[in-house]
Amino acid sequence: MPRSAPTTRRSTAPPGPDVRSAVLVTGAAGFAGSHLLDLLEASPLTAWGHRAVAADHDQRAQWRVVDILDAAAVDREIASSTPDLIYHCAGVAQAGSAWDRTGATFAVNVRGLNNLLTAVERHAPRARVVAISSALIYRQSPDVLTEDSVLGPAGPYAVSKLAQEMLAASAAARGLDVVIARPFNHIGPRQSADFVASSVARQVALIERGQLPPTLQVGNLAAQRDFTDVRDVVRAYIAIAEHAAAGEVFNICSGHAVAIHDLVHGLVARSRVPIEVVVDPSRFRPVDVPVVVGSADRLQQRTGWTARIPLDQTLDDLLDWWRTRPD
């Protein structure tokens, strides 16, 4: 695979949030989207979800139920709201389950972004769009990954994210104000149990209640990942929106690799009851890259962003969140 394509740059950074008044968050009911809403102070603030709005969703936002695959609906909503800034958080996020849902993964991640960009180009051509990609688009490497590292996605989810980036880069080349965020692994409260840290935290909480036997089922513990708290990640989305030039790409990561073994045992050590950890080979992914660690130097130098929340606090908050969930 070739290295990342050169970016299209504007001569100046975009105006700050005091100028951009109308903000849209797609996928706002999801993991990162909901945390992003917590931080945004824009008015009006529009939030898209693909299901009916729950009572506990952020009430400051104007919630709209929008299917990102319905091009006509996306077009109508963009035409009616004409946002100045869009955070595109909607998408299929599970890399593991994408092997069984390849069609849906490509439809939502690729066609969904295309529907959004088409509507933006037609009705809000001056809007800034922050497209959320993934560090999984990089080729497997033991080296620290920068934005210029060789690309080589392994698996359908990663390929869909690279296709998203290609759409975003094409839109930027046509003059749209699109920037790309490449988050590495992010964890924290509200994360689906489809992800390793949240799955383990959920099992620990259920074991503590006596609703599961005191045996923790886990997958590959040898892999190492670059984990960042989701609340730091969404701060980075905002920093990118405020400071990036059109077409630019930014890694979002801590710069440190943590073994899944340490993550799992860190959560087990927080349990209020004894737990046995059992490796379940059926939980292994068809492709599981041994080490993924990145550099956020570009983001830090451009915006001053740095990860603030230590992993111990993230694990505490994640487990406490699951302890408060209904059965």
LUMSE-131655 format. One record per residue (C-alpha): residue in one letter; x, y, z; residue number from 1. Coordinates in steps of 0.5 Angstrom, whole numbers. Example, Ala and Ser with C-alpha at 12.3 -4.5 7.8 and 13.67 -1.06 7.14 Angstrom:
BEGIN
+-------+-------+-------+-------+--------+
| gukol |     X |     Y |     Z | lumlum |
+-------+-------+-------+-------+--------+
|     a |    25 |    -9 |    16 |      1 |
|     s |    27 |    -2 |    14 |      2 |
+-------+-------+-------+-------+--------+
! end
This chain:
BEGIN
+-------+-------+-------+-------+--------+
| gukol |     X |     Y |     Z | lumlum |
+-------+-------+-------+-------+--------+
|     m |     0 |     0 |     0 |      1 |
|     p |     2 |     7 |    -1 |      2 |
|     r |     4 |    12 |     4 |      3 |
|     s |    -1 |    17 |     6 |      4 |
|     a |    -3 |    22 |     1 |      5 |
|     p |    -1 |    29 |     1 |      6 |
|     t |    -6 |    33 |     5 |      7 |
|     t |   -10 |    39 |     2 |      8 |
|     r |    -8 |    45 |     6 |      9 |
|     r |   -11 |    52 |     7 |     10 |
|     s |    -7 |    58 |     9 |     11 |
|     t |   -10 |    59 |    15 |     12 |
|     a |   -14 |    55 |    21 |     13 |
|     p |   -21 |    55 |    21 |     14 |
|     p |   -25 |    60 |    25 |     15 |
|     g |   -26 |    58 |    33 |     16 |
|     p |   -32 |    56 |    36 |     17 |
|     d |   -35 |    63 |    37 |     18 |
|     v |   -36 |    64 |    30 |     19 |
|     r |   -38 |    57 |    28 |     20 |
|     s |   -45 |    57 |    32 |     21 |
|     a |   -49 |    51 |    29 |     22 |
|     v |   -46 |    44 |    30 |     23 |
|     l |   -48 |    38 |    28 |     24 |
|     v |   -46 |    31 |    31 |     25 |
|     t |   -48 |    25 |    28 |     26 |
|     g |   -48 |    18 |    32 |     27 |
|     a |   -49 |    23 |    38 |     28 |
|     a |   -52 |    17 |    42 |     29 |
|     g |   -46 |    13 |    41 |     30 |
|     f |   -40 |    12 |    45 |     31 |
|     a |   -36 |    18 |    43 |     32 |
|     g |   -41 |    22 |    40 |     33 |
|     s |   -45 |    22 |    47 |     34 |
|     h |   -38 |    24 |    51 |     35 |
|     l |   -37 |    29 |    45 |     36 |
|     l |   -44 |    32 |    47 |     37 |
|     d |   -42 |    33 |    54 |     38 |
|     l |   -37 |    38 |    52 |     39 |
|     l |   -40 |    42 |    46 |     40 |
|     e |   -43 |    49 |    48 |     41 |
|     a |   -46 |    51 |    41 |     42 |
|     s |   -53 |    53 |    40 |     43 |
|     p |   -56 |    51 |    36 |     44 |
|     l |   -53 |    44 |    37 |     45 |
|     t |   -56 |    38 |    33 |     46 |
|     a |   -56 |    31 |    35 |     47 |
|     w |   -57 |    25 |    30 |     48 |
|     g |   -59 |    18 |    32 |     49 |
|     h |   -61 |    12 |    28 |     50 |
|     r |   -66 |    10 |    33 |     51 |
|     a |   -72 |    14 |    38 |     52 |
|     v |   -69 |    19 |    43 |     53 |
|     a |   -68 |    16 |    50 |     54 |
|     a |   -70 |    20 |    55 |     55 |
|     d |   -63 |    20 |    58 |     56 |
|     h |   -60 |    23 |    52 |     57 |
|     d |   -57 |    30 |    53 |     58 |
|     q |   -63 |    35 |    53 |     59 |
|     r |   -59 |    41 |    51 |     60 |
|     a |   -59 |    38 |    44 |     61 |
|     q |   -64 |    38 |    38 |     62 |
|     w |   -65 |    31 |    37 |     63 |
|     r |   -67 |    28 |    30 |     64 |
|     v |   -68 |    21 |    28 |     65 |
|     v |   -64 |    20 |    22 |     66 |
|     d |   -62 |    14 |    18 |     67 |
|     i |   -55 |    15 |    15 |     68 |
|     l |   -56 |    10 |     9 |     69 |
|     d |   -62 |    14 |     7 |     70 |
|     a |   -59 |    19 |     3 |     71 |
|     a |   -66 |    23 |     2 |     72 |
|     a |   -67 |    24 |     9 |     73 |
|     v |   -60 |    26 |    10 |     74 |
|     d |   -60 |    31 |     5 |     75 |
|     r |   -67 |    34 |     8 |     76 |
|     e |   -64 |    35 |    15 |     77 |
|     i |   -57 |    38 |    12 |     78 |
|     a |   -62 |    43 |     8 |     79 |
|     s |   -66 |    45 |    14 |     80 |
|     s |   -61 |    46 |    19 |     81 |
|     t |   -55 |    48 |    15 |     82 |
|     p |   -49 |    47 |    20 |     83 |
|     d |   -43 |    50 |    20 |     84 |
|     l |   -39 |    45 |    24 |     85 |
|     i |   -41 |    37 |    23 |     86 |
|     y |   -37 |    32 |    28 |     87 |
|     h |   -39 |    25 |    24 |     88 |
|     c |   -39 |    20 |    29 |     89 |
|     a |   -44 |    15 |    26 |     90 |
|     g |   -42 |     9 |    24 |     91 |
|     v |   -40 |     1 |    25 |     92 |
|     a |   -35 |     1 |    30 |     93 |
|     q |   -34 |    -6 |    32 |     94 |
|     a |   -27 |    -9 |    28 |     95 |
|     g |   -29 |   -16 |    31 |     96 |
|     s |   -36 |   -17 |    29 |     97 |
|     a |   -35 |   -14 |    22 |     98 |
|     w |   -32 |   -20 |    19 |     99 |
|     d |   -39 |   -23 |    20 |    100 |
|     r |   -43 |   -16 |    18 |    101 |
|     t |   -38 |   -14 |    12 |    102 |
|     g |   -44 |   -11 |     8 |    103 |
|     a |   -47 |    -7 |    14 |    104 |
|     t |   -40 |    -5 |    16 |    105 |
|     f |   -39 |    -2 |     9 |    106 |
|     a |   -46 |     1 |     8 |    107 |
|     v |   -46 |     5 |    14 |    108 |
|     n |   -38 |     7 |    14 |    109 |
|     v |   -37 |     9 |     7 |    110 |
|     r |   -44 |    10 |     4 |    111 |
|     g |   -46 |    14 |    10 |    112 |
|     l |   -41 |    18 |    10 |    113 |
|     n |   -42 |    19 |     2 |    114 |
|     n |   -49 |    21 |     3 |    115 |
|     l |   -47 |    26 |     9 |    116 |
|     l |   -41 |    29 |     4 |    117 |
|     t |   -46 |    30 |    -2 |    118 |
|     a |   -51 |    33 |     2 |    119 |
|     v |   -46 |    38 |     5 |    120 |
|     e |   -43 |    40 |    -2 |    121 |
|     r |   -51 |    41 |    -4 |    122 |
|     h |   -53 |    45 |     2 |    123 |
|     a |   -48 |    47 |     7 |    124 |
|     p |   -41 |    48 |     3 |    125 |
|     r |   -38 |    52 |     8 |    126 |
|     a |   -39 |    47 |    13 |    127 |
|     r |   -33 |    44 |    17 |    128 |
|     v |   -33 |    36 |    17 |    129 |
|     v |   -29 |    32 |    22 |    130 |
|     a |   -29 |    25 |    19 |    131 |
|     i |   -27 |    20 |    24 |    132 |
|     s |   -23 |    15 |    22 |    133 |
|     s |   -19 |     9 |    25 |    134 |
|     a |   -11 |     7 |    27 |    135 |
|     l |   -13 |     1 |    24 |    136 |
|     i |   -12 |     3 |    17 |    137 |
|     y |    -4 |     3 |    18 |    138 |
|     r |     0 |    -3 |    16 |    139 |
|     q |     2 |    -8 |    22 |    140 |
|     s |     9 |    -5 |    25 |    141 |
|     p |    13 |    -6 |    31 |    142 |
|     d |    14 |     2 |    30 |    143 |
|     v |    11 |     8 |    33 |    144 |
|     l |     6 |    10 |    28 |    145 |
|     t |     5 |    17 |    25 |    146 |
|     e |     0 |    20 |    20 |    147 |
|     d |     6 |    18 |    15 |    148 |
|     s |     6 |    11 |    16 |    149 |
|     v |     5 |     6 |    11 |    150 |
|     l |    -3 |     4 |    10 |    151 |
|     g |    -5 |    -3 |    10 |    152 |
|     p |   -11 |    -5 |    13 |    153 |
|     a |   -13 |   -12 |    16 |    154 |
|     g |   -20 |   -14 |    16 |    155 |
|     p |   -26 |   -11 |    13 |    156 |
|     y |   -27 |    -6 |    19 |    157 |
|     a |   -20 |    -3 |    17 |    158 |
|     v |   -22 |    -3 |    10 |    159 |
|     s |   -28 |     1 |    11 |    160 |
|     k |   -25 |     6 |    15 |    161 |
|     l |   -19 |     7 |     9 |    162 |
|     a |   -25 |     8 |     4 |    163 |
|     q |   -28 |    13 |     9 |    164 |
|     e |   -21 |    17 |     9 |    165 |
|     m |   -21 |    17 |     1 |    166 |
|     l |   -28 |    20 |     1 |    167 |
|     a |   -26 |    25 |     5 |    168 |
|     a |   -20 |    27 |     2 |    169 |
|     s |   -23 |    27 |    -5 |    170 |
|     a |   -28 |    32 |    -2 |    171 |
|     a |   -23 |    36 |     1 |    172 |
|     a |   -19 |    36 |    -6 |    173 |
|     r |   -26 |    39 |    -9 |    174 |
|     g |   -26 |    45 |    -4 |    175 |
|     l |   -30 |    42 |     2 |    176 |
|     d |   -27 |    43 |     9 |    177 |
|     v |   -26 |    36 |    11 |    178 |
|     v |   -21 |    34 |    16 |    179 |
|     i |   -19 |    27 |    19 |    180 |
|     a |   -19 |    24 |    26 |    181 |
|     r |   -15 |    18 |    27 |    182 |
|     p |   -17 |    15 |    34 |    183 |
|     f |   -13 |     9 |    37 |    184 |
|     n |   -16 |     5 |    42 |    185 |
|     h |   -21 |     9 |    46 |    186 |
|     i |   -24 |     6 |    53 |    187 |
|     g |   -29 |     9 |    58 |    188 |
|     p |   -36 |     9 |    61 |    189 |
|     r |   -42 |     8 |    56 |    190 |
|     q |   -37 |     3 |    52 |    191 |
|     s |   -41 |    -3 |    49 |    192 |
|     a |   -39 |    -9 |    52 |    193 |
|     d |   -37 |   -11 |    45 |    194 |
|     f |   -30 |    -8 |    46 |    195 |
|     v |   -25 |   -12 |    51 |    196 |
|     a |   -24 |    -7 |    57 |    197 |
|     s |   -32 |    -6 |    57 |    198 |
|     s |   -33 |   -13 |    56 |    199 |
|     v |   -29 |   -15 |    62 |    200 |
|     a |   -32 |    -9 |    66 |    201 |
|     r |   -39 |   -12 |    65 |    202 |
|     q |   -37 |   -19 |    67 |    203 |
|     v |   -34 |   -16 |    73 |    204 |
|     a |   -40 |   -12 |    75 |    205 |
|     l |   -44 |   -18 |    74 |    206 |
|     i |   -40 |   -23 |    78 |    207 |
|     e |   -40 |   -18 |    84 |    208 |
|     r |   -47 |   -19 |    84 |    209 |
|     g |   -47 |   -26 |    84 |    210 |
|     q |   -51 |   -26 |    77 |    211 |
|     l |   -45 |   -30 |    73 |    212 |
|     p |   -40 |   -35 |    76 |    213 |
|     p |   -33 |   -32 |    78 |    214 |
|     t |   -30 |   -34 |    72 |    215 |
|     l |   -28 |   -29 |    67 |    216 |
|     q |   -28 |   -31 |    60 |    217 |
|     v |   -23 |   -27 |    55 |    218 |
|     g |   -19 |   -27 |    49 |    219 |
|     n |   -12 |   -26 |    46 |    220 |
|     l |    -9 |   -23 |    52 |    221 |
|     a |    -2 |   -22 |    49 |    222 |
|     a |    -4 |   -16 |    44 |    223 |
|     q |    -1 |    -9 |    46 |    224 |
|     r |    -6 |    -3 |    44 |    225 |
|     d |    -5 |     4 |    45 |    226 |
|     f |   -11 |     6 |    50 |    227 |
|     t |   -14 |    13 |    51 |    228 |
|     d |   -20 |    15 |    55 |    229 |
|     v |   -26 |    17 |    51 |    230 |
|     r |   -26 |    24 |    54 |    231 |
|     d |   -19 |    26 |    52 |    232 |
|     v |   -21 |    23 |    45 |    233 |
|     v |   -27 |    28 |    44 |    234 |
|     r |   -23 |    34 |    47 |    235 |
|     a |   -18 |    32 |    41 |    236 |
|     y |   -24 |    32 |    36 |    237 |
|     i |   -26 |    39 |    38 |    238 |
|     a |   -18 |    41 |    38 |    239 |
|     i |   -18 |    39 |    31 |    240 |
|     a |   -24 |    42 |    29 |    241 |
|     e |   -22 |    49 |    32 |    242 |
|     h |   -14 |    48 |    29 |    243 |
|     a |   -14 |    44 |    23 |    244 |
|     a |   -13 |    46 |    16 |    245 |
|     a |   -18 |    43 |    11 |    246 |
|     g |   -15 |    36 |     9 |    247 |
|     e |   -11 |    35 |    15 |    248 |
|     v |   -10 |    28 |    18 |    249 |
|     f |    -9 |    27 |    26 |    250 |
|     n |    -7 |    21 |    30 |    251 |
|     i |   -11 |    21 |    37 |    252 |
|     c |    -7 |    17 |    42 |    253 |
|     s |    -3 |    16 |    48 |    254 |
|     g |     4 |    14 |    45 |    255 |
|     h |     4 |     8 |    50 |    256 |
|     a |     2 |     1 |    49 |    257 |
|     v |    -1 |    -3 |    54 |    258 |
|     a |    -2 |   -11 |    54 |    259 |
|     i |    -9 |   -13 |    54 |    260 |
|     h |    -7 |   -18 |    60 |    261 |
|     d |    -5 |   -12 |    64 |    262 |
|     l |   -12 |    -8 |    62 |    263 |
|     v |   -16 |   -15 |    64 |    264 |
|     h |   -12 |   -16 |    71 |    265 |
|     g |   -13 |    -9 |    72 |    266 |
|     l |   -20 |    -9 |    72 |    267 |
|     v |   -20 |   -16 |    76 |    268 |
|     a |   -16 |   -13 |    81 |    269 |
|     r |   -21 |    -8 |    82 |    270 |
|     s |   -27 |   -13 |    84 |    271 |
|     r |   -30 |   -14 |    90 |    272 |
|     v |   -30 |   -22 |    90 |    273 |
|     p |   -24 |   -27 |    87 |    274 |
|     i |   -25 |   -28 |    80 |    275 |
|     e |   -21 |   -33 |    76 |    276 |
|     v |   -19 |   -31 |    69 |    277 |
|     v |   -20 |   -36 |    63 |    278 |
|     v |   -17 |   -35 |    56 |    279 |
|     d |   -23 |   -37 |    51 |    280 |
|     p |   -20 |   -38 |    44 |    281 |
|     s |   -27 |   -37 |    41 |    282 |
|     r |   -26 |   -30 |    43 |    283 |
|     f |   -20 |   -29 |    38 |    284 |
|     r |   -20 |   -25 |    32 |    285 |
|     p |   -19 |   -28 |    25 |    286 |
|     v |   -13 |   -22 |    25 |    287 |
|     d |   -11 |   -19 |    31 |    288 |
|     v |    -5 |   -15 |    30 |    289 |
|     p |     1 |   -16 |    36 |    290 |
|     v |     2 |    -9 |    37 |    291 |
|     v |    -1 |    -2 |    36 |    292 |
|     v |     2 |     4 |    38 |    293 |
|     g |     2 |    11 |    36 |    294 |
|     s |     5 |    18 |    36 |    295 |
|     a |     0 |    24 |    37 |    296 |
|     d |     6 |    29 |    36 |    297 |
|     r |     3 |    33 |    30 |    298 |
|     l |    -4 |    34 |    34 |    299 |
|     q |     0 |    36 |    40 |    300 |
|     q |     4 |    41 |    37 |    301 |
|     r |    -1 |    44 |    33 |    302 |
|     t |    -7 |    44 |    38 |    303 |
|     g |    -3 |    43 |    45 |    304 |
|     w |    -8 |    37 |    46 |    305 |
|     t |    -5 |    32 |    51 |    306 |
|     a |    -8 |    26 |    54 |    307 |
|     r |   -10 |    28 |    61 |    308 |
|     i |   -14 |    22 |    64 |    309 |
|     p |    -9 |    16 |    67 |    310 |
|     l |   -11 |     9 |    65 |    311 |
|     d |   -12 |     8 |    73 |    312 |
|     q |   -18 |    13 |    73 |    313 |
|     t |   -21 |    10 |    66 |    314 |
|     l |   -21 |     3 |    69 |    315 |
|     d |   -24 |     6 |    76 |    316 |
|     d |   -30 |    10 |    72 |    317 |
|     l |   -31 |     4 |    67 |    318 |
|     l |   -32 |    -1 |    72 |    319 |
|     d |   -36 |     4 |    77 |    320 |
|     w |   -41 |     5 |    70 |    321 |
|     w |   -42 |    -2 |    69 |    322 |
|     r |   -44 |    -3 |    77 |    323 |
|     t |   -49 |     2 |    76 |    324 |
|     r |   -53 |    -1 |    70 |    325 |
|     p |   -59 |    -5 |    70 |    326 |
|     d |   -59 |   -12 |    70 |    327 |
+-------+-------+-------+-------+--------+
! end
